[in-house]
Amino acid sequence: MRHQLLTAAVLSTLALPALGADTSLHCGKLFDSRSGKVMGPHTVIVRDGKVADVLSGRVEPVGDATSIDLSSRTCMAGWTDLHVHLGSQSSPQSYSEGFRLDDVDYAFRSVGFAEKTLMAGFTSVRDLGGEVTPHLRNAINQGLVKGPRIWAAGKSIATTGGHADPTNGMNSVLQHLIGPPGPTEGVINSIDDARQAVRQRYKEGSDVIKITATGGVLSYAKSGDAPQFTVDEVKAIVDTAKDYGYRVAAHAHGEEGMYRAVAGGVNTIEHGTYMSERVMSLMKQKGAWYVPTIYAGRFVAEKAKIDGYFPEVVRPKAARIGSLIQDTAAKAYKGGVKIAFGTDMGVGPHGDNAREFIYMVEAGIPAAVALQSATIVAAEVLGVDDQGVVEAGKRADIIAMPGDPVADIHHVLKVDFVMKDGVVYREPIR
């Protein structure tokens, strides 16, 4: 869906070119997402929110076109983070805040998180769990706030006591007052429940379905890796999701739950900590992608060393599971599993998403492959063909940074030009 025009107030703030006028981006280098190669100087012509042309060399604009000099920078398609949670951010207060704050509080916080994410170069995200995010998506589309294009899962789907059961950690009095959660709240225990939960997400306006196929690290429960769905339940979710054009992402740490999720037909495995040869073989057979979220693993393993940061039931899981994900990513890449980019940001601080690229390269994934995982590969995971590459007819989602990130991946932390749908949100300081 085409991004709606910003309101007049935002337009005046950003000093954008007049509608219909061309913008010429003079790029010193251009990363080609299809080939994974860095090319020499190119001029990218942007018109009406789309790339109108990509010309070799520096081509001066004509008429009333706006010219932006990025000749000392490398340009590329805007990045997509396939695993974020824009409605929250980890802190020692996160668990108690769930009892004290309203959705409105989380919504206000999400506005700042969204802008930080966009300014870091991420023009699209897939938000995998958060009831406020569909509303944030709508506000961004309406031009009310600044942020990336969002594919929102809304409420994640779990089983009773599973990673996304909203009553985990509540005492018996609270649980009695609230009552047992069901498909409306995203908790299922049968095939019929599974179908109803997906249909409820459709009713609420989700763009993608997220299930928690195993226990989780940060949920208030003992197991971080036990399987939590049957294959038939997963298949019911996937089949119903297809009715609505949805793809399904599966949070999974444990081997058995991961295998069941892939066997049931999910599109992506998130985290994948205890991924085995058996799981990797099935993923390749089924065409499933792996979204490692190395950043989140490293973050929680580090915070587990701090007394009081996590509840004691969470702390050993964070220390044990979090430290393994980078090694799993290395193993999966070497094993030929398709890798897509995701951070689980919201666990770590929003806006620091690009550090995932560095951790991927440390795991042995070539820099060009890591960059492709957040551009053309991410678009394939989302099922869209109008972004992820800088080509005529595609969305004008373009970012730039000093230096060549293929030569030195650390340049990804220096993004200083961001354009989304032809709108400039960030420019280098002259």
For each residue, the residues with C-beta under 8 A, 3 or more apart:
1: 141
2: 49 421
3: 49 141 149 420 421 423
4: 141 142 143
5: 11 19 143
6: 10 11 14 16 143 423
7: 10 11 143 144
8: 11 12
9: 12 13
10: 6 7 13 14 143 146
11: 5 6 7 8 14 16
12: 8 9 15
13: 9 10
14: 6 10 11 423 424 425
15: 12
16: 6 11 423 424
17: 21 22 23 65 66
18: 21 64
19: 5 48
20: 47 48
21: 17 18 47 63 64 65 66
22: 17 45 46 47 52 61 63 65 66
23: 17 45 46 47 65 66 67 68 422 424
24: 43 44 45 46 59 60 61 65 66 67 68
25: 43 44 45 46 68 70 75 398 400 419
26: 41 43 58 67 68 69 70 71
27: 30 41 42 43 44 70 71 73 74 75 400
28: 41 70 71 72 73 74 75
29: 38 39 40 41 73 74 75 404
30: 27 38 39 40 41 42 44 54 74 75 76 390
31: 37 38 39 74 75 76 77 371 405 406
32: 35 36 37 38 39 389 390
33: 36 76 77 371 372 375 376 388 389 390
34: 376 389
35: 32
36: 32 33 366 368 369 371 372 406
37: 31 32 368
38: 29 30 31 32 74 404 406 407
39: 29 30 31 32 42
40: 29 30 56 57
41: 26 27 28 29 30 56 57 58 71
42: 27 30 39 54 55 56 57 75
43: 24 25 26 27 54 55 57 58 59
44: 24 25 27 30 51 53 54 55 75 390 396 398
45: 22 23 24 25 51 52 53 54 55 65
46: 22 23 24 25 49 50 51 52 396 398 419 422
47: 20 21 22 23 50 52 422
48: 19 20 422
49: 2 3 46 395 396 421 422 423
50: 46 47 393 394 395 396 422
51: 44 45 46 54 390 391 392 393 394 395 396 398
52: 22 45 46 47 392
53: 44 45 392
54: 30 42 43 44 45 51 390 391 392
55: 42 43 44 45 59
56: 40 41 42
57: 40 41 42 43
58: 26 41 43 71
59: 24 43 55
60: 24 67
61: 22 24 65 66 67
62: 65
63: 21 22
64: 18 21
65: 17 21 22 23 24 45 61 62
66: 17 21 22 23 24 61
67: 23 24 26 60 61
68: 23 24 25 26 417 424 427
69: 26
70: 25 26 27 28 73 75 400 417 428
71: 26 27 28 41 58
72: 28 402
73: 27 28 29 70 400 401 402 403 416 417 428
74: 27 28 29 30 31 38 400 401 402 403 404 405 411
75: 25 27 28 29 30 31 42 44 70 390 398 399 400 417
76: 30 31 33 371 375 390 398 399 400 405
77: 31 33 375 376 387 388 389 390 394 397 398 399
78: 121 122 123 124 375 387 397 398 399 418 419 420
79: 121 122 123 124 341 353 354 374 375 378 399
80: 122 123 124 125 126 341 374 375 378 379 382 387 388
81: 84 117 122 124 125 126 148 341 342 343 345 353 356 374
82: 125 126 249 268 291 340 341 342 378 381 382
83: 126 128 249 270 291 293 342 343 344 345
84: 81 117 125 126 127 128 342 343 344 345 346 350 353
85: 88 127 128 129 130 133 344 345 346 347
86: 110 113 114 117 125 127 130 133 136 147 150 346 350
87: 106 107 109 110 113 127 130 131 132 133 136 346
88: 85 94 106 109 130 346
89: 94 109 113 346 349 350
90: 94 218 299 300 303 346 347 348
91: 94
92: 308 309 310
93: 96 97
94: 88 89 90 91 97 98
95: 98 169 220 311
96: 93 99 100
97: 93 94 100 101
98: 94 95 101
99: 96
100: 96 97
101: 97 98 105 106
102: 105 106
103: 106 107 131 132
104: 107 108
105: 101 102 108 109
106: 87 88 101 102 103 109 110 130 132
107: 87 103 104 110 111 132 135 136
108: 104 105 111
109: 87 88 89 105 106 112 113
110: 86 87 106 107 113 114 130 132 133 136
111: 107 108 114 115 136 139 145 147
112: 109 115 116 350
113: 86 87 89 109 110 116 117 346 350 351
114: 86 110 111 117 118 136 140 145 146 147 148 150 350
115: 111 112 118 119 145 146 147
116: 112 113 119 120 350 351
117: 81 84 86 113 114 120 122 125 147 148 345 350 351 353
118: 114 115 122 123 146 147 148 418 420 425
119: 115 116 351 415 418 425 426
120: 116 117 351 352 353 354 415
121: 78 79 354 399 401 412 415 418
122: 78 79 80 81 117 118 125 148 353 354
123: 78 79 80 118 148 149 387 397 399 418 419 420
124: 78 79 80 81 148 149 150 151 378 382 387 397
125: 80 81 82 84 86 117 122 148 149 150 151
126: 80 81 82 83 84 150 151 153 208 249 342 381 382
127: 84 85 86 87 130 133 137 150 151 152 153
128: 83 84 85 153 156 208 210 249 251 270
129: 85 153 154 155 156 164 210
130: 85 86 87 88 106 110 127 133 152 153 154 346
131: 87 103 134 154 155
132: 87 103 106 107 110 135 136
133: 85 86 87 110 127 130 136 137 150 152 153 154
134: 131 137 138 152 154 204 205 206 207
135: 107 132 138 139
136: 86 87 107 110 111 114 132 133 139 140 145 147 150 152
137: 127 133 134 140 141 150 152 207
138: 134 135 141 142
139: 111 135 136 142 144 145 147
140: 114 136 137 143 144 145 146 147 148 149 150
141: 1 3 4 137 138
142: 4 138 139
143: 4 5 6 7 10 140
144: 7 139 140
145: 111 114 115 136 139 140
146: 10 114 115 118 140 425
147: 86 111 114 115 117 118 136 139 140 150
148: 81 114 117 118 122 123 124 125 140 420
149: 3 123 124 125 140 397 420
150: 86 114 124 125 126 127 133 136 137 140 147 207
151: 124 125 126 127 207 208 382
152: 127 130 133 134 136 137 205 206 207 208
153: 126 127 128 129 130 133 156 201 206 207 208 209 210 249
154: 129 130 131 133 134 201 204 205 206
155: 129 131 164 185 186 200 201 204
156: 128 129 153 163 164 186 210 211 212 251
157: 164 186 187 188 194 197 198 201 209 210 211 212 237
158: 162 163 164 165 186 187 188 211 212 228
159: 162 165 187 188 189 228 229 233
160: 165 180 181 187 189
161: 165 168 221
162: 158 159 165 187 212 215 219 221 228
163: 156 158 212 214 215 216 219 221 228 251
164: 129 155 156 157 158 186 187 212 216 219 251
165: 158 159 160 161 162 168 181 187 219
166: 181 185 186 187
167: 170 174 175 178 180 181
168: 161 165 219 220 221
169: 95 220 221 311
170: 167 174 175 178
171: 174 175
172: 175 176
173: 176 177
174: 167 170 171 177 178
175: 167 170 171 172 178 179 180
176: 172 173 179
177: 173 174
178: 167 170 174 175 181
179: 175 176
180: 160 167 175 187
181: 160 165 166 167 178 184 185 186 187
182: 185 187 188 193
183: 186 187 188 193 194 196 197 200
184: 181 196 197 200
185: 155 166 181 182
186: 155 156 157 158 164 166 181 183 197 200 201
187: 157 158 159 160 162 164 165 166 180 181 182 183 193 197
188: 157 158 159 182 183 193 194 196 197 233
189: 159 160 193
190: 193 194 233
191: 194 195 232 233 236
192: 195 196
193: 182 183 187 188 189 190 196 197
194: 157 183 188 190 191 197 198 233 234 236 237 240
195: 191 192 198 199 236 237 240
196: 183 184 188 192 193 199 200
197: 157 183 184 186 187 188 193 194 200 201 237
198: 157 194 195 201 202 209 237 240 241 244 246
199: 195 196 202 203 240 244
200: 155 183 184 186 196 197 203 204
201: 153 154 155 157 186 197 198 204 206 209 246
202: 198 199 205 206 244 246
203: 199 200
204: 134 154 155 200 201
205: 134 152 154 202
206: 134 152 153 154 201 202 209 246
207: 134 137 150 151 152 153 246
208: 126 128 151 152 153 246 247 248 249
209: 153 157 198 201 206 237 241 246 247 248 249
210: 128 129 153 156 157 248 249 250 251
211: 156 157 158 229 234 237 248 249 250 251 261 266
212: 156 157 158 162 163 164 215 216 228 250 251
213: 227 228 229 234 250 251 252 257 258 260 261 266
214: 163 224 225 226 227 228 251 252 253 254 256 257 258
215: 162 163 212 219 221 222 223 224 225 226 228 253 254 317
216: 163 164 212 219 221 224 251 253
217: 224 253 300 314 317 318 321 322
218: 90 300 310 314 317 318 347
219: 162 163 164 165 168 215 216 314
220: 95 168 169 311 313 314
221: 161 162 163 168 169 215 216 313
222: 215 313
223: 215 226
224: 214 215 216 217 253 254 317 320 321
225: 214 215 253 254 255 257 273 274 321
226: 214 215 223 254 257
227: 213 214 254 256 257 260
228: 158 159 162 163 212 213 214 215 257
229: 159 211 213 233 234 237 257 260 261 264
230: 233 234 260
231: 234 235 260 263 264
232: 191 235 236 264
233: 159 188 190 191 194 229 230 236 237 264
234: 194 211 213 229 230 231 237 238 250 260 261 263 264 265 266
235: 231 232 238 239 264 265
236: 191 194 195 232 233 239 240
237: 157 194 195 197 198 209 211 229 233 234 240 241 248 264
238: 234 235 241 242 248 264 265 266
239: 235 236 242 243 265
240: 194 195 198 199 236 237 243 244
241: 198 209 237 238 244 246 247 248
242: 238 239 245 246
243: 239 240
244: 198 199 202 240 241
245: 242
246: 198 201 202 206 207 208 209 241 242
247: 208 209 241 267 268 381 382 383
248: 208 209 210 211 237 238 241 265 266 267 268
249: 82 83 126 128 153 208 209 210 211 266 267 268 270 291
250: 210 211 212 213 234 258 261 262 266 268 269 270
251: 128 156 163 164 210 211 212 213 214 216 270 271
252: 213 214 257 258 261 269 270 271 272
253: 214 215 216 217 224 225 257 258 271 272 273 274 321
254: 214 215 224 225 226 227 257 258 273 274
255: 225 258 259 274 275 276 278 279
256: 214 227 259 260
257: 213 214 225 226 227 228 229 252 253 254 260 261
258: 213 214 250 252 253 254 255 261 262 269 272 274 275 279
259: 255 256 262 263 276 278 279 282
260: 213 227 229 230 231 234 256 257 263 264
261: 211 213 229 234 250 252 257 258 264 266 269
262: 250 258 259 265 266 269 279 282 283 286 288
263: 231 234 259 260 282 286
264: 229 231 232 233 234 235 237 238 260 261
265: 234 235 238 239 248 262 286
266: 211 213 234 238 248 249 250 261 262 269 288
267: 247 248 249 288 289 381
268: 82 247 248 249 250 288 289 290 291 340 381
269: 250 252 258 261 262 266 272 275 279 283 288 289 290 291
270: 83 128 249 250 251 252 291 293 342 344
271: 251 252 253 291 292 293 296 297 325 344
272: 252 253 258 269 275 279 290 291 292 325 328 332
273: 225 253 254 297 321 324 325 328
274: 225 253 254 255 258 324 328
275: 255 258 269 272 279 280 290 328 331 332 337
276: 255 259 279 280
277: 280 281 335
278: 255 259 281 282
279: 255 258 259 262 269 272 275 276 282 283
280: 275 276 277 283 284 331 332 335 336 337
281: 277 278 284 285
282: 259 262 263 278 279 285 286 288
283: 262 269 279 280 286 287 288 289 290 337 338
284: 280 281 287 336 337 338
285: 281 282
286: 262 263 265 282 283
287: 283 284 338
288: 262 266 267 268 269 282 283 338
289: 267 268 269 283 337 338 339 340 377 381
290: 268 269 272 275 283 329 332 337 338 339 340
291: 82 83 249 268 269 270 271 272 339 340 341 342 381
292: 271 272 297 325 326 328 329 332 339 342 360 363
293: 83 270 271 296 297 325 342 343 344 347 356
294: 297 298 325 326 329 356 359 360 363
295: 298 299 343 344 345 347 348 352 353 355 356 359
296: 271 293 299 300 322 325 343 344 345 347 348
297: 271 273 292 293 294 300 301 321 322 323 324 325 326
298: 294 295 301 302 322 323 325 326 359
299: 90 295 296 302 303 322 347 348
300: 90 217 218 296 297 303 304 310 318 321 322 347
301: 297 298 304 305 318 319 322 323
302: 298 299 305 322
303: 90 299 300 306 309 310 318
304: 300 301 309 310 315 316 318 319 322
305: 301 302 319
306: 303 309
307:
308: 92
309: 92 303 304 306 315
310: 92 218 300 303 304 314 315 318
311: 95 169 220 314 315
312: 315
313: 220 221 222 317
314: 217 218 219 220 310 311 317 318
315: 304 309 310 311 312 318 319
316: 304 319 320
317: 215 217 218 224 313 314 320 321
318: 217 218 300 301 303 304 310 314 315 321 322
319: 301 304 305 315 316 322 323
320: 224 316 317 323 324
321: 217 224 225 253 273 297 300 317 318 324 325
322: 217 296 297 298 299 300 301 302 304 318 319 325
323: 297 298 301 319 320 326
324: 273 274 297 320 321 327 328
325: 271 272 273 292 293 294 296 297 298 321 322 328 329
326: 292 294 297 298 323 329 330 359 362 363
327: 324 330 331 363
328: 272 273 274 275 292 324 325 331 332
329: 290 292 294 325 326 332 333 339 359 360 363 365
330: 326 327 333 334 363 364 365
331: 275 280 327 328 334 335
332: 272 275 280 290 292 328 329 335 337 339
333: 329 330 337 339 363 364 365 369
334: 330 331 364
335: 277 280 331 332
336: 280 284
337: 275 280 283 284 289 290 332 333
338: 283 284 287 288 289 290 377
339: 289 290 291 292 329 332 333 360 365 369 373 377
340: 82 268 289 290 291 373 377 378 381
341: 79 80 81 82 291 356 357 360 370 373 374 377 378
342: 81 82 83 84 126 270 291 292 293 356
343: 81 83 84 293 295 296 348 353 356
344: 83 84 85 270 271 293 295 296 347 348
345: 81 83 84 85 117 295 296 348 349 350 352 353
346: 84 85 86 87 88 89 90 113 130 350
347: 85 90 218 293 295 296 299 300 344
348: 90 295 296 299 343 344 345 352
349: 89 345 352
350: 84 86 89 112 113 114 116 117 345 346 353
351: 113 116 117 119 120
352: 120 295 345 348 349 355
353: 79 81 84 117 120 122 295 343 345 350 356
354: 79 120 121 122 357 358 412 413 415
355: 295 352 358 359 413
356: 81 293 294 295 341 342 343 353 359 360
357: 341 354 360 361 367 370 371 374 405 409 412
358: 354 355 361 362 409 410 412 413
359: 294 295 298 326 329 355 356 362 363
360: 292 294 329 339 341 356 357 363 365 370 373
361: 357 358 364 365 366 367 370 409
362: 326 358 359
363: 292 294 326 327 329 330 333 359 360
364: 330 333 334 361
365: 329 330 333 339 360 361 369 370 373
366: 36 361 369 370
367: 357 361 370 371 405 406 407 409
368: 36 37 371 372 406
369: 36 333 339 365 366 372 373
370: 341 357 360 361 365 366 367 373 374 409
371: 31 33 36 76 357 367 368 374 375 405 406 412
372: 33 36 368 369 375 376 377
373: 339 340 341 360 365 369 370 377 378
374: 79 80 81 341 357 370 371 377 378
375: 33 76 77 78 79 80 371 372 378 379 388 389
376: 33 34 77 372 379 380 388 389
377: 289 338 339 340 341 372 373 374 380 381 388
378: 79 80 82 124 340 341 373 374 375 381 382 388
379: 80 375 376 382 384 385 386 387 388 389
380: 376 377 383 388
381: 82 126 247 267 268 289 291 340 377 378
382: 80 82 124 126 151 247 378 379
383: 247 380
384: 379 387 388
385: 379
386: 379 393 394 395
387: 77 78 80 123 124 379 384 394 395 397
388: 33 77 80 375 376 377 378 379 380 384 394
389: 32 33 34 77 375 376 379 394
390: 30 32 33 44 51 54 75 76 77 394 398
391: 51 54 394
392: 51 52 53 54
393: 50 51 386
394: 50 51 77 386 387 388 389 390 391 397
395: 49 50 51 386 387 420 421
396: 44 46 49 50 51 419 420 421 422
397: 77 78 123 124 149 387 394 419 420 421
398: 25 44 46 51 75 76 77 78 390 417 419
399: 75 76 77 78 79 121 123 415 417 418 419
400: 25 27 70 73 74 75 76 415 416 417 428
401: 73 74 121 405 411 412 414 415 416 417
402: 72 73 74 411 414 416
403: 73 74 407 408 411 414
404: 29 38 74 407 408 411
405: 31 74 76 357 367 371 401 408 409 410 411 412
406: 31 36 38 367 368 371 409
407: 38 367 403 404 411
408: 403 404 405 411
409: 357 358 361 367 370 405 406 412
410: 358 405 413 414
411: 74 401 402 403 404 405 407 408 414
412: 121 354 357 358 371 401 405 409 415
413: 354 355 358 410
414: 401 402 403 410 411
415: 119 120 121 354 399 400 401 412 418 426
416: 73 400 401 402 426 427 428 429
417: 68 70 73 75 398 399 400 401 424 426 427 428
418: 78 118 119 121 123 399 415 424 425 426
419: 25 46 78 123 396 397 398 399 422 423 424 425
420: 3 78 118 123 148 149 395 396 397 423 425
421: 2 3 49 395 396 397
422: 23 46 47 48 49 50 396 419
423: 3 6 14 16 49 419 420
424: 14 16 23 68 417 418 419 427
425: 14 118 119 146 418 419 420
426: 119 415 416 417 418
427: 68 416 417 424
428: 70 73 400 416 417
429: 416
430:
